[in-house]
Amino acid sequence: MRKNSLKFRIIDIFYIVMMIFPLVFGIVVNVLTEPQTEGITITGARIFFTIPMPIQDFPITESQLNSALVMVTLFFLCLFLTHGLKEHIELKRQHLAEMIVEKVDALVAENMGEHFKGYSAFIIAILALSGFSSLMSLLGLFPPTSDLNIVGGWAILVFILITYYKMKCGFLNYLKGFTQPVALLAPINFISEFATPISMAFRHYGNVLSGSVISVLLGTALAGLSSMVLGALPGFLADIPLFQMGIPAVLSIYFDVFSGCLQAFIFAMLTMLNVSGGFDIETYEKRKAKKLAKKIKN
C-alpha cells in the first residue's frame, strides 16, 4: 500500500482518532462523575460500581478504567507506528519505531544478557504503560500508578517471573539459595525474597502519589498567595491568579512528567535486574547438559 494513497491516509486517520478517543472518553467520564467539592480534596481512585462475587465483591475503579484507556491508546499508537513499514525506510515514523526497538534491545542486552533478548517487548510494555499512566494527571485524570493495586499487580507479575527463573535451575537449588552465604541467614533471605515485589510496588506508587499530592498542595497555596497579595485591589484585579500563571506548569514538568517517566524507567530497570539476577545461567547450563547426557545414555 503506497503511503500517499487514500486508503493509507484513511487508516492513519483512524489510528490517530482511536489513540485520542480513549483519552477524551476518560475526560468526559471524569467530568460527569466527579463530585463537586470545596477546598483541598485528596482521595484515592473512585469506585464506579461493584460486581457481586462469591467470596468478595469486585469493584470497578477509576484506576482500572484509566489503565484500560491507556492500553487502548498504546495499542493504536503501536499500530500507527508500524503502519506502512518497509524494508527501505519511507516514513519518519519508521525511524522512530526502529529507534525505540534498537534502544530497548540494547538496554535489555546490557542489563539482562543475550539469554533474555526476547524480553524487549515486555520491558517496553512496562515502560510505556507506566509512563503513560503517570502522564494521565496532565489531563486532569487519576493516574493509575497512584493506585497501589495497579502497581502491586505489576510487581506480583515480576515476582512470578523471578521465581520462575530461579526454579529453572532446580527446586533444590532454589531452596539452597535461601541458605547463602550461611544457613543462619535463611530467615532474612526468605523475608528478602518477598520484600522485592513489595518494595518495587511501594517505591513506584509512593513517588507518583506524592508528586500528585505536592502538586495539589502547591497549586492551592499559590491560589491563596495570589488572593492575599491582590485581595485588596478593586474589582477584577483582586481575582487575578497572579502566582498560578506559569508556576504550576513548571512544577508539573517535574512532578508529572519527569518524575513519572523516571519511575517508569526505575521500575523497568529493577524488573530487568531482579529477573536476570535470579537466574544462574551457569547452573542452568550444567543442569541442562546433565539431563541431555542422561537422556542420551538411556
Backbone as numpy.savetxt, mean C-alpha at the origin, in Angstrom:
# Nx Ny Nz CAx CAy CAz Cx Cy Cz
-3.01 -3.10 -34.10 -3.86 -1.91 -34.10 -2.98 -0.66 -34.10
-3.16 0.23 -35.06 -2.35 1.42 -35.16 -2.72 2.42 -34.06
-1.70 3.11 -33.56 -1.92 4.02 -32.44 -2.78 5.24 -32.82
-2.82 5.56 -34.11 -3.60 6.71 -34.56 -5.01 6.34 -35.02
-5.35 5.06 -34.95 -6.67 4.63 -35.41 -7.75 5.05 -34.42
-8.98 5.17 -34.92 -10.11 5.58 -34.08 -10.37 4.57 -32.98
-10.29 3.29 -33.33 -10.54 2.23 -32.33 -9.53 2.32 -31.20
-8.26 2.55 -31.53 -7.20 2.65 -30.52 -7.48 3.81 -29.56
-7.88 4.95 -30.12 -8.16 6.12 -29.29 -9.38 5.92 -28.41
-10.39 5.24 -28.94 -11.60 4.98 -28.15 -11.27 4.10 -26.94
-10.44 3.08 -27.18 -10.05 2.19 -26.07 -9.24 2.97 -25.04
-8.35 3.84 -25.51 -7.57 4.67 -24.59 -8.49 5.54 -23.72
-9.46 6.17 -24.36 -10.39 7.02 -23.62 -11.18 6.21 -22.61
-11.58 5.00 -23.00 -12.32 4.12 -22.09 -11.48 3.80 -20.85
-10.20 3.47 -21.06 -9.31 3.15 -19.93 -9.14 4.36 -19.01
-8.99 5.55 -19.60 -8.80 6.76 -18.80 -10.06 7.06 -17.98
-11.21 6.91 -18.61 -12.48 7.15 -17.90 -12.64 6.16 -16.74
-12.28 4.90 -16.99 -12.42 3.88 -15.96 -11.39 4.04 -14.85
-10.29 4.74 -15.13 -9.33 5.07 -14.07 -9.89 6.15 -13.16
-10.57 7.12 -13.76 -11.07 8.26 -13.01 -12.39 7.96 -12.31
-13.22 7.13 -12.93 -14.57 6.87 -12.41 -14.58 6.36 -10.97
-13.74 5.37 -10.58 -13.77 4.90 -9.19 -13.47 6.02 -8.19
-12.56 6.93 -8.55 -12.22 8.03 -7.64 -13.39 9.00 -7.51
-14.03 9.31 -8.63 -15.21 10.19 -8.59 -16.33 9.53 -7.80
-16.51 8.24 -8.01 -17.53 7.49 -7.27 -17.26 7.56 -5.76
-16.00 7.40 -5.37 -15.65 7.47 -3.96 -15.92 8.83 -3.37
-15.63 9.89 -4.14 -15.90 11.25 -3.66 -17.39 11.48 -3.48
-18.18 11.02 -4.44 -19.65 11.19 -4.37 -20.21 10.45 -3.15
-19.77 9.21 -2.95 -20.22 8.43 -1.80 -19.84 9.12 -0.50
-18.62 9.66 -0.46 -18.15 10.34 0.75 -19.00 11.58 1.04
-19.31 12.36 0.01 -20.11 13.58 0.19 -21.53 13.24 0.65
-22.11 12.18 0.09 -23.50 11.83 0.40 -23.66 11.15 1.75
-22.62 10.51 2.23 -22.75 9.71 3.46 -22.04 10.31 4.67
-21.16 11.28 4.44 -20.41 11.84 5.57 -21.32 12.69 6.45
-21.38 12.39 7.74 -22.25 13.18 8.64 -21.68 14.57 8.88
-22.57 15.53 9.09 -22.14 16.90 9.36 -21.65 16.99 10.80
-20.50 17.61 10.96 -19.90 17.75 12.29 -19.40 19.18 12.47
-19.17 19.54 13.70 -18.63 20.85 14.04 -17.30 20.65 14.77
-16.33 21.49 14.42 -15.03 21.39 15.07 -14.21 20.24 14.52
-13.23 19.81 15.31 -12.31 18.76 14.90 -12.93 17.39 15.17
-12.94 16.54 14.16 -13.41 15.16 14.34 -12.41 14.22 13.68
-11.83 13.35 14.47 -10.89 12.35 13.95 -11.44 10.97 14.30
-11.95 10.29 13.31 -12.56 8.99 13.54 -11.95 7.96 12.60
-12.26 6.71 12.85 -11.81 5.64 11.97 -12.71 5.52 10.75
-12.54 4.41 10.03 -13.35 4.18 8.83 -14.81 3.97 9.22
-15.72 4.64 8.50 -17.14 4.48 8.77 -17.63 3.12 8.29
-18.61 2.58 8.97 -19.23 1.31 8.58 -20.50 1.62 7.79
-20.54 1.19 6.53 -21.69 1.47 5.68 -22.85 0.52 5.99
-22.56 -0.76 6.06 -23.57 -1.76 6.43 -22.87 -3.02 6.88
-23.63 -3.93 7.46 -23.08 -5.15 8.03 -23.78 -6.36 7.43
-22.99 -7.35 7.05 -23.53 -8.59 6.50 -23.60 -9.63 7.63
-24.79 -10.14 7.95 -24.90 -11.15 9.02 -24.14 -12.43 8.66
-23.35 -12.93 9.60 -22.57 -14.16 9.42 -22.81 -15.07 10.62
-22.58 -16.39 10.46 -22.86 -17.32 11.56 -22.08 -17.05 12.83
-20.78 -16.78 12.72 -19.94 -16.60 13.90 -19.89 -15.13 14.30
-19.57 -14.25 13.34 -19.46 -12.82 13.61 -19.90 -12.04 12.38
-20.63 -10.98 12.60 -21.11 -10.17 11.47 -19.92 -9.55 10.73
-20.08 -9.39 9.41 -19.02 -8.89 8.55 -19.34 -7.45 8.13
-18.63 -6.46 8.68 -18.92 -5.06 8.34 -18.26 -4.64 7.02
-18.97 -3.87 6.24 -18.42 -3.27 5.02 -18.09 -1.82 5.36
-16.80 -1.51 5.37 -16.35 -0.22 5.86 -15.86 0.69 4.72
-15.62 1.92 5.11 -15.11 2.92 4.17 -13.74 2.53 3.63
-12.90 1.94 4.47 -11.56 1.55 4.03 -11.63 0.41 3.03
-12.56 -0.52 3.20 -12.71 -1.62 2.24 -13.18 -1.10 0.88
-14.15 -0.18 0.90 -14.65 0.39 -0.34 -13.55 1.16 -1.07
-12.83 2.01 -0.34 -11.78 2.81 -0.97 -10.63 1.94 -1.47
-10.34 0.87 -0.75 -9.29 -0.05 -1.20 -9.70 -0.73 -2.50
-10.97 -1.11 -2.60 -11.46 -1.71 -3.84 -11.42 -0.72 -5.00
-11.75 0.55 -4.71 -11.71 1.59 -5.75 -10.28 1.81 -6.25
-9.31 1.76 -5.33 -7.91 1.90 -5.73 -7.48 0.74 -6.63
-7.92 -0.47 -6.31 -7.55 -1.63 -7.12 -8.15 -1.55 -8.52
-9.38 -1.05 -8.62 -10.00 -0.87 -9.94 -9.23 0.17 -10.74
-8.87 1.28 -10.09 -8.10 2.33 -10.76 -6.75 1.80 -11.24
-6.08 1.03 -10.41 -4.78 0.47 -10.78 -4.92 -0.53 -11.92
-6.00 -1.29 -11.91 -6.23 -2.28 -12.97 -6.31 -1.60 -14.34
-7.10 -0.55 -14.41 -7.25 0.15 -15.69 -6.03 0.99 -16.02
-5.29 1.43 -15.01 -4.03 2.12 -15.27 -3.03 1.16 -15.93
-2.99 -0.07 -15.44 -2.11 -1.08 -16.05 -2.53 -1.38 -17.49
-3.84 -1.47 -17.72 -4.32 -1.71 -19.08 -3.96 -0.55 -20.00
-4.04 0.67 -19.46 -3.70 1.84 -20.28 -2.21 1.85 -20.62
-1.36 1.55 -19.63 0.08 1.59 -19.86 0.54 0.49 -20.82
-0.17 -0.63 -20.83 0.24 -1.75 -21.68 -0.52 -1.81 -23.00
-1.41 -0.85 -23.22 -2.18 -0.84 -24.46 -1.30 -0.37 -25.62
-1.21 -1.19 -26.63 -0.44 -0.82 -27.81 1.05 -1.06 -27.71
1.47 -1.97 -26.81 2.90 -2.28 -26.69 3.42 -2.93 -27.97
4.59 -2.50 -28.38 5.23 -3.03 -29.58 6.66 -3.42 -29.26
7.22 -4.24 -30.13 8.63 -4.60 -29.95 9.52 -3.37 -30.07
9.17 -2.50 -31.01 9.85 -1.23 -31.15 8.95 -0.14 -30.56
9.47 0.61 -29.61 8.67 1.58 -28.87 8.09 2.65 -29.79
6.76 2.81 -29.71 6.07 3.82 -30.51 5.34 4.83 -29.62
5.10 4.47 -28.36 4.32 5.33 -27.46 5.16 5.72 -26.25
4.94 6.95 -25.75 5.67 7.43 -24.58 5.34 6.60 -23.34
4.08 6.12 -23.29 3.68 5.34 -22.12 4.46 4.04 -22.02
4.91 3.51 -23.19 5.69 2.28 -23.17 7.04 2.51 -22.51
7.61 3.70 -22.71 8.85 4.05 -22.02 8.63 3.99 -20.50
7.51 4.56 -20.04 7.19 4.58 -18.62 6.98 3.16 -18.09
6.20 2.35 -18.83 5.92 0.98 -18.40 7.21 0.16 -18.31
8.06 0.28 -19.31 9.31 -0.48 -19.31 10.25 0.00 -18.21
10.26 1.30 -17.95 11.10 1.84 -16.89 10.66 1.30 -15.52
9.34 1.25 -15.29 8.81 0.72 -14.03 9.22 -0.74 -13.85
9.05 -1.53 -14.90 9.40 -2.95 -14.83 10.89 -3.14 -14.57
11.72 -2.38 -15.27 13.17 -2.51 -15.12 13.62 -2.11 -13.72
13.06 -1.01 -13.19 13.45 -0.55 -11.86 13.05 -1.56 -10.78
11.83 -2.10 -10.90 11.36 -3.06 -9.89 12.13 -4.37 -10.01
12.41 -4.82 -11.22 13.22 -6.03 -11.41 14.60 -5.87 -10.76
15.20 -4.70 -10.96 16.52 -4.43 -10.37 16.44 -4.39 -8.85
15.36 -3.79 -8.33 15.18 -3.70 -6.88 15.02 -5.08 -6.26
14.24 -5.93 -6.90 14.02 -7.29 -6.40 15.31 -8.11 -6.49
16.01 -8.00 -7.61 17.25 -8.75 -7.79 18.30 -8.34 -6.76
18.34 -7.05 -6.44 19.34 -6.55 -5.48 19.03 -6.97 -4.06
17.76 -7.00 -3.69 17.39 -7.26 -2.30 16.96 -8.70 -2.02
16.58 -9.44 -3.05 16.09 -10.80 -2.83 16.92 -11.86 -3.55
17.64 -11.48 -4.58 18.44 -12.45 -5.32 17.69 -12.99 -6.53
18.44 -13.69 -7.37 17.88 -14.20 -8.62 16.79 -15.25 -8.39
16.86 -15.95 -7.26 15.87 -17.00 -6.99 14.46 -16.41 -6.88
14.35 -15.14 -6.52 13.05 -14.50 -6.30 12.70 -13.50 -7.41
13.30 -13.66 -8.58 13.06 -12.69 -9.65 11.60 -12.65 -10.10
10.85 -13.71 -9.83 9.43 -13.72 -10.18 8.57 -12.90 -9.23
9.18 -12.33 -8.19 8.44 -11.56 -7.19 8.22 -10.12 -7.60
8.72 -9.71 -8.76 8.61 -8.31 -9.17 7.15 -7.85 -9.23
6.28 -8.69 -9.78 4.86 -8.32 -9.90 4.23 -8.13 -8.52
4.59 -8.97 -7.57 4.04 -8.88 -6.22 4.52 -7.60 -5.53
5.79 -7.28 -5.71 6.36 -6.09 -5.05 5.78 -4.81 -5.64
5.66 -4.73 -6.96 5.08 -3.52 -7.56 3.62 -3.39 -7.17
2.93 -4.52 -6.97 1.53 -4.47 -6.52 1.44 -3.87 -5.12
2.36 -4.25 -4.23 2.39 -3.70 -2.88 2.68 -2.20 -2.92
3.69 -1.82 -3.72 4.06 -0.42 -3.83 2.90 0.44 -4.34
2.27 -0.04 -5.42 1.20 0.74 -6.04 -0.03 0.80 -5.13
-0.44 -0.33 -4.58 -1.63 -0.35 -3.74 -1.45 0.49 -2.48
-0.30 0.37 -1.86 -0.04 1.15 -0.64 0.09 2.63 -0.95
0.87 2.97 -1.99 1.07 4.38 -2.33 -0.22 5.07 -2.75
-0.98 4.45 -3.64 -2.23 5.07 -4.10 -3.26 5.13 -2.98
-3.26 4.13 -2.09 -4.21 4.16 -0.97 -3.93 5.33 -0.04
-2.65 5.60 0.22 -2.29 6.73 1.08 -2.63 8.05 0.42
-2.50 8.13 -0.91 -2.77 9.37 -1.63 -4.26 9.68 -1.75
-5.12 8.75 -1.33 -6.56 8.99 -1.36 -6.95 10.19 -0.49
-6.12 10.48 0.52 -6.42 11.60 1.40 -6.37 12.94 0.67
-5.63 13.00 -0.44 -5.57 14.24 -1.23 -6.92 14.57 -1.85
-7.77 13.55 -2.03 -9.09 13.75 -2.60 -10.16 13.91 -1.51
-9.72 13.97 -0.27 -10.67 14.10 0.83 -11.29 12.78 1.24
-10.71 11.66 0.77 -11.24 10.33 1.09 -10.42 9.69 2.20
-11.03 8.75 2.88 -10.34 8.03 3.96 -9.30 7.10 3.35
-8.02 7.28 3.67 -6.99 6.40 3.10 -7.05 5.01 3.73
-7.16 3.95 2.94 -7.23 2.59 3.51 -6.03 2.23 4.37
-4.87 2.85 4.11 -3.69 2.55 4.92 -3.79 3.13 6.32
-4.83 3.94 6.59 -5.08 4.43 7.95 -5.93 3.45 8.75
-6.25 2.32 8.16 -7.03 1.27 8.83 -6.11 0.09 9.11
-5.95 -0.25 10.37 -5.04 -1.34 10.76 -5.48 -2.68 10.16
-6.79 -2.84 9.94 -7.29 -4.09 9.38 -6.76 -4.32 7.97
-6.67 -3.25 7.17 -6.18 -3.36 5.81 -4.70 -3.70 5.79
-3.91 -2.89 6.49 -2.46 -3.09 6.51 -2.11 -4.39 7.23
-2.91 -4.73 8.25 -2.68 -6.00 8.95 -2.88 -7.20 8.03
-3.87 -7.10 7.12 -4.08 -8.18 6.14 -2.88 -8.36 5.23
-2.28 -7.24 4.81 -1.07 -7.34 3.98 0.06 -8.00 4.77
0.21 -7.61 6.04 1.28 -8.15 6.87 1.10 -9.66 7.11
-0.14 -10.08 7.27 -0.41 -11.52 7.45 -0.02 -12.29 6.19
-0.32 -11.72 5.03 0.07 -12.36 3.77 1.59 -12.50 3.68
2.31 -11.44 4.06 3.77 -11.50 4.05 4.27 -12.55 5.05
3.63 -12.64 6.21 4.02 -13.63 7.22 3.84 -15.06 6.68
2.77 -15.29 5.94 2.53 -16.60 5.34 3.64 -16.93 4.34
4.06 -15.95 3.55 5.14 -16.16 2.58 6.46 -16.45 3.29
6.73 -15.72 4.37 7.97 -15.95 5.14 7.99 -17.39 5.67
6.88 -17.80 6.28 6.79 -19.15 6.84 6.90 -20.21 5.74
6.28 -19.95 4.60 6.32 -20.91 3.48 7.75 -21.16 3.04
8.53 -20.10 2.88 9.91 -20.28 2.40 10.81 -20.87 3.48
10.50 -20.63 4.73 11.25 -21.30 5.78 10.94 -22.79 5.80
9.68 -23.13 5.54 9.27 -24.53 5.52 9.85 -25.29 4.33
10.22 -24.58 3.26 10.77 -25.25 2.08 12.10 -25.91 2.40
12.76 -25.48 3.46 14.01 -26.10 3.89 13.77 -27.27 4.85
12.50 -27.60 5.07 12.16 -28.72 5.94 11.57 -28.25 7.26
10.58 -28.99 7.74 9.90 -28.62 8.98 10.84 -28.67 10.17
11.70 -29.70 10.22 12.64 -29.81 11.33 13.65 -28.67 11.31
14.07 -28.27 10.12 15.00 -27.15 10.01 14.32 -25.85 10.44
13.00 -25.74 10.18 12.23 -24.58 10.61 12.19 -24.49 12.14
11.94 -25.64 12.79 11.92 -25.67 14.25 13.31 -25.42 14.82
14.33 -25.92 14.13 15.71 -25.74 14.58 16.10 -24.27 14.58
15.49 -23.48 13.67 15.81 -22.06 13.59 15.46 -21.30 14.85
14.50 -21.81 15.63 14.13 -21.15 16.88 15.20 -21.32 17.95
16.08 -22.27 17.79 17.13 -22.53 18.79 18.45 -21.86 18.45
18.46 -21.07 17.39 19.69 -20.39 16.96 19.79 -19.00 17.59
20.97 -18.56 18.06 22.22 -19.31 18.09 22.34 -20.29 19.24
21.50 -20.12 20.28 21.49 -21.07 21.40 20.05 -21.40 21.74
19.84 -22.58 22.33 18.49 -23.05 22.62 17.77 -22.17 23.64
18.53 -21.48 24.51 17.92 -20.64 25.53 17.14 -19.46 24.92
17.46 -19.13 23.69 16.79 -18.01 23.03 15.52 -18.42 22.29
15.13 -19.67 22.40 13.95 -20.17 21.68 12.68 -19.36 21.99
12.38 -19.04 23.25 11.16 -18.24 23.52 11.21 -16.87 22.85
12.39 -16.23 22.90 12.53 -14.90 22.28 12.39 -15.01 20.77
13.01 -16.04 20.18 12.91 -16.24 18.73 11.48 -16.52 18.30
10.74 -17.23 19.14 9.34 -17.55 18.84 8.50 -16.27 18.83
8.74 -15.42 19.84 8.02 -14.14 19.90 8.40 -13.26 18.72
9.69 -13.25 18.38 10.18 -12.44 17.26 9.55 -12.87 15.95
9.26 -14.16 15.80 8.66 -14.68 14.57 7.31 -14.02 14.31
6.51 -13.89 15.36 5.17 -13.31 15.21 5.18 -11.79 15.36
6.29 -11.26 15.87 6.40 -9.80 16.00 6.65 -9.14 14.65
7.19 -9.91 13.69 7.51 -9.33 12.38 6.29 -8.75 11.67
5.21 -9.53 11.46 4.04 -8.93 10.79 3.37 -7.85 11.62
3.41 -7.99 12.95 2.78 -6.98 13.81 3.51 -5.64 13.68
4.85 -5.70 13.70 5.63 -4.46 13.58 5.47 -3.83 12.20
5.40 -4.66 11.15 5.21 -4.13 9.80 3.87 -3.41 9.68
2.83 -4.03 10.23 1.49 -3.44 10.14 1.40 -2.14 10.93
1.88 -2.15 12.17 1.76 -0.96 13.02 2.65 0.17 12.53
3.81 -0.15 11.96 4.68 0.90 11.44 3.99 1.64 10.29
3.46 0.89 9.34 2.81 1.49 8.18 1.55 2.25 8.60
0.71 1.57 9.36 -0.57 2.17 9.80 -0.33 3.41 10.66
0.60 3.32 11.60 0.84 4.43 12.53 1.36 5.67 11.84
2.28 5.49 10.89 2.85 6.65 10.21 1.83 7.35 9.31
1.02 6.57 8.59 0.01 7.18 7.72 -1.07 7.85 8.55
-1.53 7.19 9.60 -2.58 7.76 10.45 -2.09 9.03 11.15
-0.88 9.00 11.67 -0.36 10.17 12.37 -0.24 11.36 11.42
0.15 11.10 10.17 0.23 12.18 9.18 -1.13 12.81 8.93
-2.17 11.97 8.84 -3.52 12.49 8.62 -4.00 13.32 9.81
-3.71 12.82 11.02 -4.13 13.53 12.23 -3.42 14.88 12.35
-2.11 14.88 12.08 -1.34 16.12 12.18 -1.83 17.14 11.15
-2.16 16.67 9.94 -2.65 17.58 8.90 -3.96 18.25 9.33
-4.87 17.47 9.94 -6.15 18.02 10.40 -5.92 19.03 11.52
-5.06 18.68 12.48 -4.80 19.58 13.61 -4.15 20.88 13.16
-3.19 20.78 12.24 -2.53 21.98 11.75 -3.49 22.86 10.94
-4.34 22.21 10.13 -5.32 22.97 9.36 -6.27 23.73 10.26
-6.71 23.08 11.32 -7.61 23.73 12.28 -6.90 24.86 13.03
-5.63 24.61 13.40 -4.87 25.63 14.12 -4.64 26.86 13.24
-4.38 26.64 11.96 -4.17 27.77 11.04 -5.46 28.56 10.84
-6.59 27.85 10.83 -7.88 28.55 10.73 -8.12 29.43 11.94
-7.80 28.90 13.12 -7.95 29.69 14.34 -6.99 30.87 14.37
-5.78 30.67 13.85 -4.80 31.76 13.82 -5.25 32.87 12.87
-5.81 32.49 11.74 -6.32 33.49 10.79 -7.43 34.30 11.42
-8.34 33.62 12.12 -9.45 34.31 12.77 -8.96 35.23 13.87
-7.93 34.80 14.59 -7.42 35.62 15.69 -6.71 36.87 15.18
-5.95 36.72 14.08 -5.19 37.86 13.55 -6.09 38.86 12.83
-7.05 38.33 12.02 -7.87 39.20 11.19 -9.28 39.43 11.75
-9.57 38.84 12.90 -10.92 38.91 13.45 -11.40 40.32 13.75
-10.49 41.21 14.03 -10.88 42.59 14.38 -11.14 43.46 13.17
-10.83 42.99 11.99 -11.04 43.78 10.78 -12.52 43.81 10.41
-12.97 44.85 9.73 -14.40 44.96 9.40 -14.78 44.13 8.18
-16.05 43.73 8.12 -16.62 43.08 6.93 -15.96 41.75 6.58
-15.86 41.54 5.27 -15.36 40.26 4.77 -13.87 40.04 5.08
-13.17 41.10 5.43 -11.73 40.96 5.71 -11.48 40.04 6.90
-12.44 39.99 7.83 -12.28 39.14 9.01 -12.41 37.66 8.66
-13.02 37.36 7.53 -13.24 35.96 7.14 -12.18 35.42 6.17
-11.20 36.24 5.84 -10.15 35.78 4.91 -9.27 34.73 5.60
-9.18 33.51 5.03 -8.35 32.45 5.64 -6.88 32.65 5.29
-6.27 33.68 5.86 -4.92 34.10 5.47 -3.90 32.97 5.61
-3.87 32.31 6.76 -2.84 31.30 7.02 -3.23 29.92 6.46
-4.42 29.83 5.88 -4.82 28.56 5.25 -4.58 28.55 3.75
-4.02 29.64 3.25 -3.74 29.72 1.83 -2.29 29.31 1.56
-2.13 28.12 1.03 -0.79 27.66 0.66 -0.10 26.80 1.69
-0.18 27.18 2.97 0.54 26.44 4.01 0.04 24.99 4.13
-1.29 24.74 4.22 -1.74 23.34 4.28 -1.32 22.52 3.06
-1.26 23.15 1.88 -0.85 22.43 0.68 0.61 21.99 0.78
1.45 22.89 1.31 2.88 22.55 1.49 3.03 21.42 2.50
2.28 21.51 3.60 2.34 20.45 4.61 1.83 19.13 4.06
0.83 19.20 3.18 0.26 18.00 2.58 1.27 17.28 1.70
2.19 18.04 1.09 3.21 17.41 0.25 4.03 16.43 1.07
4.31 16.79 2.33 5.07 15.87 3.18 4.19 14.78 3.79
3.13 15.19 4.50 2.34 14.23 5.27 1.54 13.27 4.39
1.05 13.75 3.24 0.21 12.91 2.39 0.98 12.27 1.25
1.86 13.04 0.61 2.55 12.53 -0.58 3.85 11.84 -0.20
4.80 12.60 0.36 6.12 12.04 0.66 6.04 10.91 1.68
5.36 11.17 2.80 5.28 10.16 3.86 4.54 8.91 3.40
3.43 9.09 2.64 2.67 7.93 2.15 3.49 7.08 1.20
4.19 7.72 0.26 5.02 6.98 -0.69 6.21 6.34 0.00
6.77 7.04 1.00 7.90 6.49 1.75 7.50 5.23 2.50
6.32 5.25 3.15 5.86 4.09 3.89 5.57 2.91 2.96
5.09 3.20 1.74 4.87 2.14 0.76 6.19 1.48 0.39
7.22 2.30 0.19 8.54 1.77 -0.15 9.13 0.96 1.01
8.98 1.47 2.23 9.51 0.76 3.40 8.81 -0.59 3.57
7.49 -0.62 3.40 6.74 -1.88 3.54 7.21 -2.88 2.48
7.41 -2.41 1.24 7.89 -3.29 0.17 9.29 -3.80 0.47
10.16 -2.93 0.98 11.53 -3.33 1.32 11.53 -4.37 2.43
10.72 -4.15 3.47 10.64 -5.12 4.57 10.09 -6.46 4.07
9.15 -6.40 3.14 8.62 -7.63 2.56 9.72 -8.41 1.86
10.50 -7.72 1.03 11.57 -8.39 0.30 12.63 -8.96 1.24
13.05 -8.17 2.21 14.10 -8.60 3.11 13.66 -9.75 4.01
12.43 -9.68 4.52 11.95 -10.73 5.42 11.68 -12.04 4.69
11.13 -11.97 3.48 10.85 -13.19 2.72 12.15 -13.86 2.28
13.06 -13.07 1.68 14.32 -13.65 1.22 15.22 -14.04 2.39
15.16 -13.26 3.49 15.97 -13.58 4.66 15.55 -14.86 5.37
14.28 -15.22 5.23 13.80 -16.45 5.86 14.06 -17.70 5.04
14.64 -17.53 3.85 14.88 -18.67 2.95 16.38 -18.94 2.87
16.80 -20.08 3.41 18.20 -20.51 3.35 18.39 -21.31 2.08
18.88 -20.64 1.04 18.95 -21.28 -0.27 19.97 -22.42 -0.29
21.04 -22.32 0.50 22.03 -23.40 0.54 21.43 -24.68 1.13
20.71 -24.52 2.24 20.05 -25.68 2.85 19.01 -26.26 1.91
18.29 -25.38 1.22 17.26 -25.83 0.28 17.87 -26.63 -0.86
18.99 -26.13 -1.42 19.64 -26.84 -2.53 20.19 -28.18 -2.08
20.76 -28.25 -0.89 21.27 -29.52 -0.36 20.12 -30.51 -0.16
19.02 -30.03 0.39 17.85 -30.90 0.62 17.28 -31.38 -0.71
17.25 -30.49 -1.69 16.75 -30.84 -3.02 17.64 -31.87 -3.69
18.98 -31.67 -3.59 19.92 -32.62 -4.18 19.84 -33.98 -3.49
19.65 -33.99 -2.19 19.53 -35.24 -1.43 18.28 -36.01 -1.85
17.17 -35.29 -2.04 15.93 -35.93 -2.48 16.08 -36.51 -3.89
16.78 -35.77 -4.77 16.99 -36.23 -6.13 17.86 -37.47 -6.17
18.92 -37.48 -5.34 19.81 -38.64 -5.28 19.08 -39.86 -4.75
18.22 -39.65 -3.76 17.46 -40.76 -3.20 16.46 -41.31 -4.21
15.88 -40.39 -5.01 14.91 -40.80 -6.03 15.59 -41.61 -7.14
16.80 -41.17 -7.53 17.55 -41.90 -8.57 17.97 -43.28 -8.08
18.38 -43.32 -6.82 18.82 -44.60 -6.23 17.68 -45.60 -6.17
16.48 -45.12 -5.88 15.33 -46.02 -5.83 14.85 -46.39 -7.23
